[in-house]
Amino acid sequence: MKKDGLRECSRKCMELNVNCPVEDCRLWINYETEHNCTLVSVYENGPMTLREIAERHGLSFARIKQIETKAMTKLKSVLKTHVFFGF
């Protein structure tokens, strides 16, 4: 990965103006406008709202919010543990 955050395959898809064919890639999304790639989405749009993320992943805003809340809870727990143990 270079400083732009893209993988070589992402750059190639953008260069050739084709959609990513590798559906089992963990970064693949069913969003052809941005070459089916999460990295391309972030590269082209920068920070996105939860609604924009929901649209790209084919999920509801409420579900994306649930995922965000759970992730933030986990992060806070990890940070508390690291502060407590002095990491």
C-alpha positions as a Markdown table, in Angstrom:
| # | Residue | x | y | z |
|---|---|---|---|---|
| 1 | Met | 0.0 | 0.0 | 0.0 |
| 2 | Lys | 1.2 | 3.5 | -0.9 |
| 3 | Lys | 0.4 | 6.6 | 1.0 |
| 4 | Asp | -2.9 | 7.0 | -0.9 |
| 5 | Gly | -4.2 | 3.9 | 1.0 |
| 6 | Leu | -4.9 | 1.9 | -2.1 |
| 7 | Arg | -3.7 | -1.6 | -2.9 |
| 8 | Glu | -2.2 | -2.3 | -6.3 |
| 9 | Cys | -5.3 | -4.1 | -7.4 |
| 10 | Ser | -7.5 | -1.1 | -6.5 |
| 11 | Arg | -5.2 | 1.2 | -8.5 |
| 12 | Lys | -5.4 | -1.2 | -11.5 |
| 13 | Cys | -9.2 | -1.4 | -11.4 |
| 14 | Met | -9.4 | 2.4 | -11.4 |
| 15 | Glu | -6.8 | 2.7 | -14.2 |
| 16 | Leu | -8.6 | 0.2 | -16.4 |
| 17 | Asn | -12.0 | 1.5 | -15.3 |
| 18 | Val | -13.3 | -2.0 | -14.4 |
| 19 | Asn | -15.0 | -3.4 | -11.3 |
| 20 | Cys | -13.1 | -5.7 | -9.0 |
| 21 | Pro | -13.9 | -9.3 | -9.8 |
| 22 | Val | -12.6 | -10.8 | -6.5 |
| 23 | Glu | -15.8 | -11.2 | -4.5 |
| 24 | Asp | -14.1 | -13.1 | -1.7 |
| 25 | Cys | -11.8 | -10.2 | -0.9 |
| 26 | Arg | -12.7 | -8.7 | 2.6 |
| 27 | Leu | -12.7 | -5.2 | 1.0 |
| 28 | Trp | -15.1 | -6.1 | -1.8 |
| 29 | Ile | -18.5 | -4.4 | -1.7 |
| 30 | Asn | -21.4 | -4.6 | -4.2 |
| 31 | Tyr | -21.1 | -1.0 | -5.3 |
| 32 | Glu | -20.0 | -0.8 | -8.9 |
| 33 | Thr | -19.9 | 3.0 | -8.9 |
| 34 | Glu | -16.7 | 2.7 | -6.9 |
| 35 | His | -15.3 | -0.4 | -8.6 |
| 36 | Asn | -16.7 | -2.7 | -5.9 |
| 37 | Cys | -13.9 | -1.7 | -3.5 |
| 38 | Thr | -14.0 | -0.3 | 0.0 |
| 39 | Leu | -10.6 | 1.3 | -0.5 |
| 40 | Val | -11.7 | 3.1 | -3.7 |
| 41 | Ser | -14.8 | 4.4 | -1.9 |
| 42 | Val | -12.7 | 5.9 | 0.9 |
| 43 | Tyr | -10.2 | 7.2 | -1.6 |
| 44 | Glu | -12.8 | 8.9 | -3.7 |
| 45 | Asn | -15.0 | 10.2 | -0.9 |
| 46 | Gly | -12.9 | 10.6 | 2.2 |
| 47 | Pro | -14.9 | 10.5 | 5.5 |
| 48 | Met | -18.5 | 9.3 | 4.9 |
| 49 | Thr | -21.7 | 9.4 | 6.9 |
| 50 | Leu | -23.3 | 6.3 | 8.3 |
| 51 | Arg | -26.0 | 6.7 | 5.7 |
| 52 | Glu | -23.4 | 6.7 | 2.9 |
| 53 | Ile | -21.8 | 3.6 | 4.4 |
| 54 | Ala | -25.2 | 1.9 | 4.7 |
| 55 | Glu | -25.9 | 2.5 | 1.0 |
| 56 | Arg | -22.6 | 1.0 | -0.1 |
| 57 | His | -23.0 | -2.1 | 2.0 |
| 58 | Gly | -26.7 | -2.6 | 1.3 |
| 59 | Leu | -27.7 | -2.3 | 5.0 |
| 60 | Ser | -30.0 | 0.0 | 6.9 |
| 61 | Phe | -28.7 | 3.1 | 8.7 |
| 62 | Ala | -29.9 | 1.5 | 11.9 |
| 63 | Arg | -27.8 | -1.6 | 11.4 |
| 64 | Ile | -24.7 | 0.4 | 10.6 |
| 65 | Lys | -25.3 | 2.4 | 13.7 |
| 66 | Gln | -25.5 | -0.8 | 15.8 |
| 67 | Ile | -22.2 | -2.0 | 14.3 |
| 68 | Glu | -20.6 | 1.4 | 15.0 |
| 69 | Thr | -21.9 | 1.3 | 18.6 |
| 70 | Lys | -20.6 | -2.2 | 19.2 |
| 71 | Ala | -17.2 | -1.3 | 17.7 |
| 72 | Met | -16.8 | 1.8 | 19.8 |
| 73 | Thr | -17.7 | -0.2 | 23.0 |
| 74 | Lys | -15.0 | -2.7 | 22.2 |
| 75 | Leu | -12.4 | 0.0 | 21.5 |
| 76 | Lys | -13.2 | 1.8 | 24.8 |
| 77 | Ser | -12.8 | -1.5 | 26.6 |
| 78 | Val | -9.4 | -2.2 | 25.0 |
| 79 | Leu | -8.3 | 1.3 | 25.8 |
| 80 | Lys | -9.3 | 1.0 | 29.4 |
| 81 | Thr | -7.5 | -2.3 | 29.7 |
| 82 | His | -4.3 | -0.8 | 28.2 |
| 83 | Val | -4.4 | 2.2 | 30.4 |
| 84 | Phe | -5.1 | 0.1 | 33.5 |
| 85 | Phe | -2.1 | -2.3 | 32.7 |
| 86 | Gly | 0.1 | 0.5 | 31.5 |
| 87 | Phe | 0.5 | -0.6 | 27.9 |
